[in-house]
Amino acid sequence: MACYNYSSTQGKILSHDYVTSVYHNDQIKIPDNIKLYGSKKKCEQKKVPFKTKIELACEIIDEHTPLTKQTIMHWDSWYTCSEVVKHCKDRGYRWIGDIKSNRVVYYQGEKFALSNLYDLLCEEGKFVDVVVNGELFLVCGVKVYVAEIGDVVILINVKAGTRDLHFLCSDLLELSVFEFLEMALKRHVIEEVHKEVKALGLGEYQFQRSEAALIHAHLVCLAFVLLYILRLRLLRYGTKKTLLTTDAAVKWVRGQAGGMFVHMIRESKESTKSLLWRINTK
C-alpha cells in the first residue's frame, strides 16, 4: 500500500500514509487509533476495497469509545466536511475543525470567502485581545452558515506579533471567544504526541509489506502508551518529583534494565560462552 506522499521536509517520497487519532483528557494524552491509507490505484492492484481518508476518519469516530460525558473531536481542514460532521452528530459528539481561508460562508445574509470576511471584520474593529496561558491572541468569533454543514461559529485568531493566522469552525455555538480559543489550543497535544511517537521509531523500519508496517506502527504506539503509564506511576509513587519526558523515561528504563542485566550476569552460573550466546543481538 506504499505510495508517493508529500513530506514538508523531503518533498515527494515513497512511503506509507496513516490516518491517526489522539485521545486527550486532562493529563492523559495517548494514541487512540491508527489506520493505513492506500491510494485507489494501490487498492485496485491489491484487490482490496478503497477507502478515502474521510472514510477512514469516519471509521475512527465510529470506533471511538467515549470515556466522559462530553466528547469533542478536533481535526485539521482536510476533514471539515459534511460526512465527518454527520458522524459526530450521529454519535452525539461536538467538534472543532480547522477550515481553509478560501471556504465560502454566509455572514449576515451575505456570501463571503473567509479571507474576505477576515478583512471585513478587521475594518469593523471586531477583533479583541485574549490572553491564554500567558500568550496574547487577537481573536474574533462570528456565527455563520456553511453549505452542507449548517450553522456554525467561526473563530479567527492570530498570535500577537506574528502572521500565524488560523480559521476554526465548530458547532460549539454556546462558548465565549475565550472558552473557544482555550479549547482550540489543546490541538497542540496532537502534534506533541506525533512528535514523541516518531522519536520512538514510528518510521524507522525496514521497508516491508504494508501489514508489517502497520504492525510496527501499532507496536510503537503501544510502547508510547506503556511509557506514559510508567511516567505517571513514577510521579505518583514519588520515585520522580516531576513528570518525565518520553525521552527521559526511555533512558530511565534503559538504566534499570542495564542494572538488572549486570546483576543477572554476576549471579549466573552459566559459562561465559553461554552468556555471550544469550546476549548476542545478531
Accessible surface in RSA format (square Angstrom, percent):
REM  Atomic radii and reference values for relative SASA: ProtOr
REM  Chains: A
REM  Algorithm: Lee & Richards
REM  Probe-radius: 1.40
REM  Slices: 20
REM RES _ NUM      All-atoms   Total-Side   Main-Chain    Non-polar    All polar
REM                ABS   REL    ABS   REL    ABS   REL    ABS   REL    ABS   REL
RES MET A   1    39.52  20.5  29.37  19.4  10.15  24.2  27.12  23.1  12.40  16.4
RES ALA A   2    10.85  10.0   9.72  15.0   1.13   2.6   9.72  13.7   1.13   3.0
RES CYS A   3    17.03  12.9  14.92  16.6   2.11   5.0  13.48  34.1   3.55   3.8
RES TYR A   4   141.64  66.1 119.81  68.2  21.84  56.8  78.57  59.0  63.07  77.8
RES ASN A   5    29.81  20.6  25.10  24.3   4.71  11.3  20.22  48.7   9.59   9.3
RES TYR A   6   175.27  81.8 142.65  81.2  32.61  84.9 105.20  79.1  70.06  86.4
RES SER A   7    21.51  18.2  15.74  21.0   5.77  13.3  13.02  27.7   8.49  11.9
RES SER A   8   104.34  88.2  69.94  93.3  34.40  79.2  43.54  92.7  60.80  85.2
RES THR A   9   120.79  85.9  82.27  83.4  38.52  91.8  76.49 102.7  44.30  67.0
RES GLN A  10   128.00  71.6  98.06  71.7  29.94  71.3  34.65  73.8  93.35  70.8
RES GLY A  11    27.44  33.8   0.00   N/A  27.44  33.8  23.47  64.4   3.97   8.9
RES LYS A  12   156.43  76.3 129.32  79.3  27.10  64.5  72.06  64.9  84.37  89.9
RES ILE A  13    53.69  30.6  50.37  37.5   3.33   8.0  53.69  38.7   0.00   0.0
RES LEU A  14    88.54  49.3  69.13  49.5  19.41  48.8  69.13  48.6  19.41  52.2
RES SER A  15    24.05  20.3  22.48  30.0   1.57   3.6  20.46  43.6   3.59   5.0
RES HIS A  16    20.53  11.2   2.40   1.7  18.13  46.4   1.31   1.3  19.22  22.4
RES ASP A  17    26.17  18.3  24.27  24.2   1.90   4.5   2.27   5.3  23.90  23.8
RES TYR A  18    45.09  21.1  23.61  13.4  21.49  55.9  23.20  17.4  21.89  27.0
RES VAL A  19     8.12   5.3   5.82   5.3   2.30   5.6   8.12   7.1   0.00   0.0
RES THR A  20    52.57  37.4  27.04  27.4  25.53  60.9  20.38  27.4  32.19  48.7
RES SER A  21    26.55  22.4  19.34  25.8   7.20  16.6  25.47  54.2   1.07   1.5
RES VAL A  22    29.45  19.4   2.17   2.0  27.28  65.7   2.17   1.9  27.28  74.0
RES TYR A  23    33.56  15.7  30.59  17.4   2.97   7.7  32.18  24.2   1.38   1.7
RES HIS A  24    66.15  36.2  39.19  27.2  26.96  69.0  25.21  26.0  40.94  47.6
RES ASN A  25    57.17  39.4  51.51  49.8   5.66  13.6   8.95  21.6  48.22  46.6
RES ASP A  26   127.17  89.1  96.23  95.8  30.94  73.2  36.14  85.1  91.03  90.8
RES GLN A  27   111.08  62.1 100.44  73.4  10.64  25.3  36.14  76.9  74.94  56.8
RES ILE A  28    61.64  35.1  61.64  45.9   0.00   0.0  61.64  44.4   0.00   0.0
RES LYS A  29    40.86  19.9  40.86  25.1   0.00   0.0  13.67  12.3  27.20  29.0
RES ILE A  30    42.32  24.1  42.32  31.5   0.00   0.0  42.32  30.5   0.00   0.0
RES PRO A  31    25.08  18.3  13.37  12.2  11.71  42.6  13.58  11.2  11.50  71.5
RES ASP A  32    59.38  41.6  29.73  29.6  29.65  70.1   4.99  11.8  54.38  54.2
RES ASN A  33    33.75  23.3  23.48  22.7  10.27  24.7   9.40  22.6  24.35  23.5
RES ILE A  34    14.68   8.4   8.42   6.3   6.26  15.1   8.42   6.1   6.26  17.0
RES LYS A  35    36.64  17.9  34.02  20.9   2.62   6.2  11.36  10.2  25.28  26.9
RES LEU A  36    31.93  17.8  13.79   9.9  18.15  45.6  13.79   9.7  18.15  48.8
RES TYR A  37    37.47  17.5  36.77  20.9   0.70   1.8  10.33   7.8  27.13  33.4
RES GLY A  38     3.31   4.1   0.00   N/A   3.31   4.1   0.00   0.0   3.31   7.4
RES SER A  39    29.42  24.9  29.26  39.1   0.15   0.3  26.35  56.1   3.07   4.3
RES LYS A  40   126.31  61.6 123.04  75.5   3.27   7.8  65.63  59.1  60.68  64.6
RES LYS A  41   144.51  70.5 140.78  86.4   3.73   8.9  85.22  76.7  59.29  63.2
RES LYS A  42    59.37  29.0  59.37  36.4   0.00   0.0  18.28  16.5  41.09  43.8
RES CYS A  43     3.47   2.6   3.46   3.9   0.01   0.0   0.31   0.8   3.16   3.4
RES GLU A  44   113.97  65.4  94.31  71.3  19.67  46.8  46.53  90.0  67.44  55.1
RES GLN A  45   104.36  58.4  71.78  52.5  32.57  77.6  41.84  89.1  62.51  47.4
RES LYS A  46   115.99  56.6  94.74  58.1  21.25  50.6  42.34  38.1  73.65  78.4
RES LYS A  47   188.64  92.0 153.06  93.9  35.57  84.7 106.59  95.9  82.05  87.4
RES VAL A  48    66.05  43.5  55.25  50.0  10.79  26.0  57.91  50.3   8.13  22.1
RES PRO A  49   113.32  82.6  91.20  83.1  22.12  80.4 102.84  84.9  10.48  65.1
RES PHE A  50    67.39  33.7  43.37  26.9  24.02  62.5  43.37  26.3  24.02  68.7
RES LYS A  51    85.38  41.7  81.23  49.8   4.15   9.9  44.59  40.1  40.79  43.4
RES THR A  52    53.23  37.9  52.63  53.4   0.60   1.4  50.38  67.7   2.85   4.3
RES LYS A  53    54.43  26.6  51.79  31.8   2.64   6.3  13.26  11.9  41.17  43.9
RES ILE A  54    32.95  18.8  32.94  24.5   0.01   0.0  32.94  23.7   0.01   0.0
RES GLU A  55    84.33  48.4  81.29  61.5   3.04   7.2  33.45  64.7  50.89  41.5
RES LEU A  56    10.79   6.0  10.79   7.7   0.00   0.0  10.79   7.6   0.00   0.0
RES ALA A  57    12.48  11.5  11.10  17.1   1.39   3.2  11.92  16.8   0.57   1.5
RES CYS A  58     8.54   6.5   8.54   9.5   0.00   0.0   5.62  14.2   2.92   3.2
RES GLU A  59    44.77  25.7  43.36  32.8   1.41   3.4  26.38  51.0  18.38  15.0
RES ILE A  60    10.07   5.7   9.95   7.4   0.12   0.3   9.95   7.2   0.12   0.3
RES ILE A  61     7.26   4.1   7.26   5.4   0.00   0.0   7.26   5.2   0.00   0.0
RES ASP A  62    58.12  40.7  47.68  47.5  10.44  24.7  23.01  54.1  35.11  35.0
RES GLU A  63    95.22  54.7  67.74  51.2  27.49  65.4  42.91  83.0  52.31  42.7
RES HIS A  64    16.27   8.9  10.67   7.4   5.60  14.3  11.97  12.3   4.30   5.0
RES THR A  65    94.64  67.3  86.61  87.8   8.03  19.1  58.54  78.6  36.10  54.6
RES PRO A  66    62.68  45.7  45.99  41.9  16.69  60.7  45.99  38.0  16.69 103.7
RES LEU A  67   126.09  70.2  90.52  64.8  35.57  89.4  97.82  68.7  28.27  76.1
RES THR A  68    63.04  44.8  41.42  42.0  21.61  51.5  43.62  58.6  19.41  29.3
RES LYS A  69   221.02 107.8 176.17 108.1  44.85 106.8 127.79 115.0  93.24  99.3
RES GLN A  70    97.33  54.4  79.12  57.8  18.21  43.4  31.73  67.5  65.60  49.8
RES THR A  71    20.29  14.4  14.07  14.3   6.23  14.8  14.57  19.6   5.73   8.7
RES ILE A  72    46.97  26.7  19.59  14.6  27.38  66.0  19.59  14.1  27.38  74.3
RES MET A  73    32.24  16.7  30.73  20.3   1.52   3.6   7.17   6.1  25.07  33.2
RES HIS A  74    40.22  22.0  20.26  14.1  19.96  51.1  16.55  17.1  23.67  27.5
RES TRP A  75    23.29   9.3  18.28   8.8   5.01  11.8  23.29  12.4   0.00   0.0
RES ASP A  76    56.95  39.9  54.01  53.8   2.94   6.9  15.28  36.0  41.67  41.6
RES SER A  77    34.68  29.3  25.79  34.4   8.89  20.5   4.72  10.1  29.96  42.0
RES TRP A  78   149.47  60.0 134.27  65.0  15.20  35.7 137.63  73.4  11.84  19.2
RES TYR A  79    30.11  14.1  30.11  17.1   0.00   0.0  19.38  14.6  10.73  13.2
RES THR A  80     4.27   3.0   0.11   0.1   4.16   9.9   0.11   0.1   4.16   6.3
RES CYS A  81    27.11  20.5  26.48  29.5   0.63   1.5  25.55  64.7   1.56   1.7
RES SER A  82    34.68  29.3  29.86  39.9   4.82  11.1  15.14  32.2  19.54  27.4
RES GLU A  83    93.02  53.4  88.84  67.2   4.19  10.0  42.25  81.7  50.77  41.5
RES VAL A  84     1.05   0.7   1.05   1.0   0.00   0.0   1.05   0.9   0.00   0.0
RES VAL A  85     3.49   2.3   3.49   3.2   0.00   0.0   3.49   3.0   0.00   0.0
RES LYS A  86   124.22  60.6 122.63  75.2   1.59   3.8  92.58  83.3  31.64  33.7
RES HIS A  87    53.16  29.1  53.02  36.9   0.14   0.4  26.73  27.5  26.43  30.8
RES CYS A  88     0.00   0.0   0.00   0.0   0.00   0.0   0.00   0.0   0.00   0.0
RES LYS A  89   119.39  58.2  97.56  59.9  21.82  52.0  64.71  58.2  54.68  58.2
RES ASP A  90    97.88  68.6  59.41  59.1  38.47  91.0  30.16  71.0  67.71  67.5
RES ARG A  91    99.47  41.8  72.92  37.2  26.56  63.2  22.11  30.2  77.37  46.9
RES GLY A  92    61.87  76.3   0.00   N/A  61.87  76.3  35.18  96.5  26.69  59.8
RES TYR A  93    10.65   5.0   7.14   4.1   3.51   9.1   6.60   5.0   4.04   5.0
RES ARG A  94    59.32  24.9  59.32  30.2   0.00   0.0  23.03  31.5  36.30  22.0
RES TRP A  95     1.28   0.5   1.28   0.6   0.00   0.0   1.28   0.7   0.00   0.0
RES ILE A  96     1.15   0.7   1.15   0.9   0.00   0.0   1.15   0.8   0.00   0.0
RES GLY A  97     0.00   0.0   0.00   N/A   0.00   0.0   0.00   0.0   0.00   0.0
RES ASP A  98    28.15  19.7  28.15  28.0   0.00   0.0   7.30  17.2  20.85  20.8
RES ILE A  99     7.31   4.2   0.11   0.1   7.20  17.3   0.75   0.5   6.56  17.8
RES LYS A 100   114.03  55.6 106.42  65.3   7.61  18.1  65.64  59.1  48.39  51.5
RES SER A 101    50.11  42.3  45.63  60.9   4.48  10.3  12.16  25.9  37.95  53.2
RES ASN A 102   109.89  75.8  95.86  92.6  14.03  33.8  36.28  87.3  73.61  71.1
RES ARG A 103    71.25  29.9  68.55  34.9   2.70   6.4  27.58  37.7  43.67  26.5
RES VAL A 104    62.30  41.0  54.91  49.7   7.39  17.8  54.91  47.7   7.39  20.0
RES VAL A 105     0.00   0.0   0.00   0.0   0.00   0.0   0.00   0.0   0.00   0.0
RES TYR A 106    87.51  40.9  83.02  47.2   4.48  11.7  52.20  39.2  35.31  43.5
RES TYR A 107    17.06   8.0  16.45   9.4   0.62   1.6  10.33   7.8   6.73   8.3
RES GLN A 108   147.56  82.5 103.81  75.9  43.75 104.2  49.71 105.8  97.84  74.2
RES GLY A 109    77.67  95.8   0.00   N/A  77.67  95.8  38.37 105.3  39.31  88.0
RES GLU A 110   108.19  62.1 103.54  78.3   4.64  11.0  31.81  61.5  76.38  62.4
RES LYS A 111   135.76  66.2 108.77  66.7  26.99  64.3  54.43  49.0  81.32  86.6
RES PHE A 112    34.48  17.2  30.53  18.9   3.95  10.3  34.48  20.9   0.00   0.0
RES ALA A 113    25.80  23.7  20.69  31.9   5.11  11.6  20.69  29.1   5.11  13.5
RES LEU A 114     0.00   0.0   0.00   0.0   0.00   0.0   0.00   0.0   0.00   0.0
RES SER A 115    47.39  40.0  45.66  60.9   1.73   4.0  31.29  66.6  16.10  22.6
RES ASN A 116    85.12  58.7  80.61  77.9   4.51  10.9  15.60  37.6  69.52  67.2
RES LEU A 117     0.00   0.0   0.00   0.0   0.00   0.0   0.00   0.0   0.00   0.0
RES TYR A 118    56.44  26.3  56.44  32.1   0.00   0.0  25.20  18.9  31.24  38.5
RES ASP A 119    74.83  52.4  72.17  71.8   2.66   6.3  23.69  55.8  51.14  51.0
RES LEU A 120    48.12  26.8  45.62  32.6   2.49   6.3  47.30  33.2   0.82   2.2
RES LEU A 121     0.03   0.0   0.03   0.0   0.00   0.0   0.03   0.0   0.00   0.0
RES CYS A 122    58.30  44.1  37.75  42.1  20.55  48.3  25.60  64.8  32.70  35.3
RES GLU A 123   146.01  83.8 105.94  80.1  40.07  95.4  48.71  94.2  97.30  79.4
RES GLU A 124    88.97  51.1  56.52  42.8  32.45  77.3  34.76  67.2  54.21  44.3
RES GLY A 125    60.65  74.8   0.00   N/A  60.65  74.8  34.20  93.8  26.46  59.3
RES LYS A 126    97.25  47.4  82.23  50.5  15.03  35.8  32.03  28.8  65.22  69.5
RES PHE A 127    42.69  21.4  21.57  13.4  21.12  55.0  21.73  13.2  20.96  60.0
RES VAL A 128    76.61  50.4  71.07  64.3   5.54  13.4  76.61  66.6   0.00   0.0
RES ASP A 129    97.13  68.0  69.75  69.4  27.38  64.8  20.37  47.9  76.76  76.6
RES VAL A 130    14.19   9.3  11.11  10.1   3.08   7.4  14.19  12.3   0.00   0.0
RES VAL A 131    89.14  58.7  73.33  66.4  15.81  38.1  73.33  63.7  15.81  42.9
RES VAL A 132     4.03   2.7   1.95   1.8   2.08   5.0   3.48   3.0   0.55   1.5
RES ASN A 133   139.68  96.3  96.04  92.8  43.63 105.1  37.34  89.9 102.34  98.9
RES GLY A 134    72.84  89.8   0.00   N/A  72.84  89.8  33.25  91.3  39.59  88.7
RES GLU A 135    73.78  42.4  70.28  53.2   3.49   8.3  26.59  51.4  47.18  38.5
RES LEU A 136    73.89  41.2  66.36  47.5   7.53  18.9  66.36  46.6   7.53  20.3
RES PHE A 137    11.00   5.5  11.00   6.8   0.00   0.0  11.00   6.7   0.00   0.0
RES LEU A 138    67.84  37.8  67.84  48.5   0.00   0.0  67.84  47.6   0.00   0.0
RES VAL A 139     0.00   0.0   0.00   0.0   0.00   0.0   0.00   0.0   0.00   0.0
RES CYS A 140     5.91   4.5   3.79   4.2   2.12   5.0   2.03   5.1   3.88   4.2
RES GLY A 141    29.74  36.7   0.00   N/A  29.74  36.7   3.81  10.5  25.93  58.1
RES VAL A 142    14.64   9.6   9.53   8.6   5.11  12.3  14.64  12.7   0.00   0.0
RES LYS A 143   137.50  67.1 120.34  73.8  17.16  40.9  71.47  64.3  66.03  70.3
RES VAL A 144     7.57   5.0   0.00   0.0   7.57  18.2   5.78   5.0   1.78   4.8
RES TYR A 145   100.75  47.0 100.20  57.0   0.55   1.4  63.64  47.8  37.10  45.7
RES VAL A 146     0.34   0.2   0.34   0.3   0.00   0.0   0.34   0.3   0.00   0.0
RES ALA A 147    56.29  51.8  52.00  80.2   4.29   9.7  52.59  74.1   3.69   9.8
RES GLU A 148   146.52  84.1 110.55  83.6  35.97  85.6  52.99 102.5  93.52  76.4
RES ILE A 149    11.30   6.4   0.73   0.5  10.57  25.5   3.24   2.3   8.07  21.9
RES GLY A 150    17.95  22.1   0.00   N/A  17.95  22.1  17.10  46.9   0.85   1.9
RES ASP A 151   104.38  73.1  87.35  86.9  17.03  40.3  23.35  55.0  81.03  80.8
RES VAL A 152     1.73   1.1   1.48   1.3   0.25   0.6   1.48   1.3   0.25   0.7
RES VAL A 153    14.97   9.8  14.97  13.5   0.00   0.0  14.97  13.0   0.00   0.0
RES ILE A 154     0.00   0.0   0.00   0.0   0.00   0.0   0.00   0.0   0.00   0.0
RES LEU A 155     0.32   0.2   0.32   0.2   0.00   0.0   0.32   0.2   0.00   0.0
RES ILE A 156     0.03   0.0   0.03   0.0   0.00   0.0   0.03   0.0   0.00   0.0
RES ASN A 157     6.53   4.5   6.53   6.3   0.00   0.0   0.00   0.0   6.53   6.3
RES VAL A 158    17.03  11.2  17.03  15.4   0.00   0.0  17.03  14.8   0.00   0.0
RES LYS A 159    72.72  35.5  72.01  44.2   0.71   1.7  32.79  29.5  39.92  42.5
RES ALA A 160    36.43  33.5  19.39  29.9  17.04  38.8  20.76  29.2  15.67  41.5
RES GLY A 161    89.38 110.2   0.00   N/A  89.38 110.2  44.96 123.4  44.43  99.5
RES THR A 162    66.93  47.6  43.98  44.6  22.95  54.7  52.59  70.6  14.33  21.7
RES ARG A 163   235.80  99.0 207.80 105.9  28.00  66.7  83.85 114.6 151.95  92.1
RES ASP A 164    72.15  50.5  64.18  63.9   7.97  18.8  21.01  49.4  51.14  51.0
RES LEU A 165    62.33  34.7  39.01  27.9  23.32  58.6  39.01  27.4  23.32  62.8
RES HIS A 166    74.61  40.8  71.76  49.9   2.85   7.3  55.32  57.0  19.29  22.4
RES PHE A 167    16.52   8.3  11.62   7.2   4.90  12.7  11.62   7.0   4.90  14.0
RES LEU A 168    10.68   5.9  10.68   7.6   0.00   0.0  10.68   7.5   0.00   0.0
RES CYS A 169     0.00   0.0   0.00   0.0   0.00   0.0   0.00   0.0   0.00   0.0
RES SER A 170     0.00   0.0   0.00   0.0   0.00   0.0   0.00   0.0   0.00   0.0
RES ASP A 171    26.16  18.3  22.29  22.2   3.88   9.2  13.07  30.8  13.09  13.1
RES LEU A 172     2.20   1.2   1.38   1.0   0.82   2.1   1.38   1.0   0.82   2.2
RES LEU A 173    64.36  35.8  55.66  39.8   8.71  21.9  55.79  39.2   8.58  23.1
RES GLU A 174   113.73  65.3  76.14  57.6  37.59  89.5  70.64 136.6  43.09  35.2
RES LEU A 175    46.19  25.7  26.02  18.6  20.17  50.7  26.20  18.4  19.99  53.8
RES SER A 176    57.40  48.5  44.67  59.6  12.72  29.3  51.54 109.8   5.86   8.2
RES VAL A 177    46.43  30.6  40.67  36.8   5.76  13.9  42.39  36.8   4.04  11.0
RES PHE A 178    89.28  44.7  87.55  54.2   1.72   4.5  87.55  53.1   1.72   4.9
RES GLU A 179    80.15  46.0  77.90  58.9   2.26   5.4  23.15  44.8  57.00  46.5
RES PHE A 180     4.03   2.0   4.03   2.5   0.00   0.0   4.03   2.4   0.00   0.0
RES LEU A 181     0.53   0.3   0.53   0.4   0.00   0.0   0.53   0.4   0.00   0.0
RES GLU A 182    74.64  42.9  72.37  54.8   2.27   5.4  14.40  27.9  60.24  49.2
RES MET A 183    51.82  26.8  48.10  31.8   3.72   8.9  37.72  32.1  14.09  18.7
RES ALA A 184     5.87   5.4   1.76   2.7   4.11   9.4   1.94   2.7   3.93  10.4
RES LEU A 185    51.15  28.5  46.71  33.4   4.44  11.2  49.70  34.9   1.45   3.9
RES LYS A 186   102.44  50.0  97.92  60.1   4.51  10.7  51.23  46.1  51.21  54.5
RES ARG A 187    53.45  22.4  50.72  25.9   2.73   6.5  24.92  34.1  28.52  17.3
RES HIS A 188    98.25  53.7  93.27  64.8   4.98  12.7  68.99  71.1  29.25  34.0
RES VAL A 189     8.47   5.6   8.47   7.7   0.00   0.0   8.47   7.4   0.00   0.0
RES ILE A 190    39.46  22.5  39.46  29.4   0.00   0.0  39.46  28.4   0.00   0.0
RES GLU A 191    88.21  50.6  83.19  62.9   5.02  12.0  64.78 125.3  23.43  19.1
RES GLU A 192    59.39  34.1  55.18  41.7   4.21  10.0  31.82  61.5  27.58  22.5
RES VAL A 193     1.35   0.9   1.35   1.2   0.00   0.0   1.35   1.2   0.00   0.0
RES HIS A 194    61.70  33.7  60.91  42.3   0.79   2.0  43.73  45.1  17.98  20.9
RES LYS A 195   156.35  76.3 151.17  92.8   5.18  12.3  96.42  86.8  59.93  63.8
RES GLU A 196    39.29  22.6  37.29  28.2   2.00   4.8  21.17  41.0  18.12  14.8
RES VAL A 197     5.64   3.7   5.64   5.1   0.00   0.0   5.64   4.9   0.00   0.0
RES LYS A 198   130.60  63.7 122.52  75.2   8.09  19.3  67.54  60.8  63.07  67.2
RES ALA A 199    86.40  79.4  45.77  70.6  40.64  92.4  58.65  82.6  27.75  73.5
RES LEU A 200    47.97  26.7  19.66  14.1  28.30  71.2  23.95  16.8  24.02  64.6
RES GLY A 201     6.54   8.1   0.00   N/A   6.54   8.1   6.53  17.9   0.02   0.0
RES LEU A 202    29.99  16.7  28.08  20.1   1.91   4.8  28.08  19.7   1.91   5.1
RES GLY A 203    60.23  74.3   0.00   N/A  60.23  74.3  32.48  89.1  27.75  62.1
RES GLU A 204   136.45  78.3 112.99  85.5  23.45  55.8  51.29  99.2  85.16  69.5
RES TYR A 205    56.82  26.5  28.68  16.3  28.14  73.2  30.34  22.8  26.49  32.6
RES GLN A 206   144.05  80.5 125.24  91.5  18.80  44.8  44.44  94.6  99.61  75.5
RES PHE A 207   114.48  57.3  89.23  55.3  25.25  65.7  89.23  54.1  25.25  72.3
RES GLN A 208    93.77  52.4  79.66  58.2  14.11  33.6  28.53  60.7  65.24  49.5
RES ARG A 209   207.99  87.3 198.68 101.3   9.31  22.2  77.74 106.3 130.25  78.9
RES SER A 210    14.96  12.6  10.86  14.5   4.10   9.4  10.17  21.7   4.79   6.7
RES GLU A 211   130.74  75.1 122.01  92.3   8.73  20.8  46.55  90.0  84.19  68.7
RES ALA A 212    35.13  32.3  26.33  40.6   8.80  20.0  29.92  42.1   5.21  13.8
RES ALA A 213     0.13   0.1   0.00   0.0   0.13   0.3   0.06   0.1   0.08   0.2
RES LEU A 214    51.83  28.9  51.83  37.1   0.00   0.0  51.83  36.4   0.00   0.0
RES ILE A 215    92.50  52.6  89.80  66.9   2.70   6.5  92.43  66.6   0.07   0.2
RES HIS A 216    43.72  23.9  41.81  29.1   1.91   4.9  26.27  27.1  17.45  20.3
RES ALA A 217     0.31   0.3   0.31   0.5   0.00   0.0   0.31   0.4   0.00   0.0
RES HIS A 218    86.60  47.3  82.12  57.1   4.48  11.4  61.28  63.2  25.31  29.5
RES LEU A 219   106.47  59.3 101.41  72.6   5.05  12.7 101.82  71.5   4.64  12.5
RES VAL A 220    11.86   7.8   9.51   8.6   2.35   5.7  11.82  10.3   0.04   0.1
RES CYS A 221    18.19  13.8  18.08  20.2   0.11   0.3  11.08  28.1   7.11   7.7
RES LEU A 222    93.34  52.0  89.27  63.9   4.07  10.2  92.61  65.0   0.73   2.0
RES ALA A 223    40.45  37.2  35.55  54.9   4.90  11.2  40.06  56.4   0.39   1.0
RES PHE A 224     1.85   0.9   1.31   0.8   0.54   1.4   1.31   0.8   0.54   1.5
RES VAL A 225    33.82  22.3  33.82  30.6   0.00   0.0  33.82  29.4   0.00   0.0
RES LEU A 226   103.07  57.4  97.50  69.8   5.57  14.0  97.82  68.7   5.25  14.1
RES LEU A 227    23.74  13.2  23.06  16.5   0.68   1.7  23.65  16.6   0.09   0.2
RES TYR A 228     3.90   1.8   3.73   2.1   0.17   0.5   3.03   2.3   0.87   1.1
RES ILE A 229    71.45  40.7  71.17  53.0   0.28   0.7  71.42  51.4   0.02   0.1
RES LEU A 230    45.56  25.4  43.63  31.2   1.93   4.8  45.30  31.8   0.26   0.7
RES ARG A 231    12.51   5.3  11.69   6.0   0.82   2.0   0.00   0.0  12.51   7.6
RES LEU A 232    30.24  16.8  27.43  19.6   2.81   7.1  27.43  19.3   2.81   7.5
RES ARG A 233   121.96  51.2 121.93  62.2   0.03   0.1  15.81  21.6 106.16  64.3
RES LEU A 234    11.56   6.4  11.33   8.1   0.23   0.6  11.52   8.1   0.04   0.1
RES LEU A 235    61.26  34.1  50.38  36.0  10.88  27.4  50.38  35.4  10.88  29.3
RES ARG A 236   171.47  72.0 136.42  69.5  35.06  83.5  57.86  79.1 113.61  68.9
RES TYR A 237   150.93  70.5 116.71  66.4  34.21  89.0  93.79  70.5  57.13  70.4
RES GLY A 238    57.00  70.3   0.00   N/A  57.00  70.3  30.91  84.8  26.09  58.4
RES THR A 239    77.84  55.4  47.14  47.8  30.70  73.2  37.95  51.0  39.88  60.3
RES LYS A 240    67.63  33.0  64.33  39.5   3.30   7.9  18.34  16.5  49.29  52.5
RES LYS A 241   201.22  98.2 169.74 104.1  31.48  75.0 119.32 107.4  81.90  87.2
RES THR A 242   100.54  71.5  96.04  97.4   4.50  10.7  72.43  97.3  28.11  42.5
RES LEU A 243    66.28  36.9  43.01  30.8  23.28  58.5  43.11  30.3  23.17  62.4
RES LEU A 244    29.26  16.3  25.67  18.4   3.59   9.0  28.46  20.0   0.80   2.1
RES THR A 245    87.01  61.9  83.36  84.5   3.65   8.7  79.26 106.5   7.75  11.7
RES THR A 246     8.03   5.7   6.72   6.8   1.31   3.1   6.51   8.7   1.51   2.3
RES ASP A 247    88.18  61.8  82.35  82.0   5.83  13.8  33.88  79.7  54.30  54.1
RES ALA A 248    34.03  31.3  28.46  43.9   5.57  12.7  30.68  43.2   3.35   8.9
RES ALA A 249     0.00   0.0   0.00   0.0   0.00   0.0   0.00   0.0   0.00   0.0
RES VAL A 250    27.01  17.8  26.25  23.8   0.76   1.8  27.01  23.5   0.00   0.0
RES LYS A 251   132.68  64.7 122.82  75.4   9.86  23.5  75.28  67.8  57.40  61.1
RES TRP A 252    65.04  26.1  55.29  26.8   9.75  22.9  56.54  30.1   8.50  13.8
RES VAL A 253    57.54  37.9  56.83  51.4   0.72   1.7  57.33  49.8   0.21   0.6
RES ARG A 254   170.27  71.5 159.85  81.5  10.42  24.8  56.52  77.2 113.75  68.9
RES GLY A 255    49.16  60.6   0.00   N/A  49.16  60.6  38.04 104.4  11.12  24.9
RES GLN A 256    89.95  50.3  86.50  63.2   3.45   8.2  15.05  32.0  74.90  56.8
RES ALA A 257    52.52  48.3  45.67  70.5   6.85  15.6  48.42  68.2   4.10  10.9
RES GLY A 258    33.47  41.3   0.00   N/A  33.47  41.3  33.11  90.9   0.36   0.8
RES GLY A 259    33.21  41.0   0.00   N/A  33.21  41.0  31.25  85.7   1.96   4.4
RES MET A 260   141.51  73.3 133.01  88.0   8.49  20.2 110.18  93.7  31.33  41.5
RES PHE A 261    82.80  41.4  77.88  48.2   4.92  12.8  82.48  50.0   0.31   0.9
RES VAL A 262    67.95  44.7  66.64  60.3   1.30   3.1  67.94  59.0   0.01   0.0
RES HIS A 263   101.47  55.5 101.46  70.5   0.01   0.0  62.61  64.5  38.85  45.2
RES MET A 264    70.47  36.5  62.28  41.2   8.19  19.5  67.66  57.5   2.81   3.7
RES ILE A 265    57.44  32.7  50.53  37.6   6.92  16.7  50.53  36.4   6.92  18.8
RES ARG A 266   180.71  75.9 145.68  74.3  35.03  83.4  54.55  74.6 126.16  76.5
RES GLU A 267   133.11  76.4 108.27  81.9  24.84  59.2  48.42  93.7  84.69  69.1
RES SER A 268    32.93  27.8   5.75   7.7  27.18  62.6  13.19  28.1  19.73  27.6
RES LYS A 269   207.89 101.4 167.02 102.5  40.87  97.3 117.52 105.8  90.38  96.3
RES GLU A 270    75.69  43.5  55.27  41.8  20.42  48.6  38.57  74.6  37.12  30.3
RES SER A 271    66.12  55.9  49.26  65.7  16.86  38.8  53.78 114.5  12.35  17.3
RES THR A 272   100.60  71.5  94.16  95.5   6.44  15.3  57.48  77.2  43.11  65.2
RES LYS A 273   173.28  84.5 167.41 102.7   5.87  14.0 112.70 101.4  60.58  64.5
RES SER A 274    43.88  37.1  39.11  52.2   4.77  11.0  13.51  28.8  30.38  42.6
RES LEU A 275    21.62  12.0  21.62  15.5   0.00   0.0  21.62  15.2   0.00   0.0
RES LEU A 276   106.18  59.1 100.62  72.0   5.57  14.0 101.02  70.9   5.16  13.9
RES TRP A 277   196.56  78.9 183.15  88.6  13.41  31.5 158.37  84.4  38.19  62.0
RES ARG A 278   130.47  54.8  97.24  49.6  33.24  79.1  25.68  35.1 104.79  63.5
RES ILE A 279    70.85  40.3  53.70  40.0  17.15  41.3  61.42  44.2   9.43  25.6
RES ASN A 280    92.01  63.5  64.07  61.9  27.94  67.3  16.90  40.7  75.11  72.6
RES THR A 281   139.73  99.4  99.62 101.0  40.11  95.6  79.56 106.9  60.17  91.0
RES LYS A 282   224.65 109.6 154.66  94.9  69.99 166.6 123.71 111.3 100.94 107.5
END  Absolute sums over single chains surface
CHAIN  1 A    17899.9      14517.3       3382.6      10137.8       7762.1
END  Absolute sums over all chains
TOTAL         17899.9      14517.3       3382.6      10137.8       7762.1
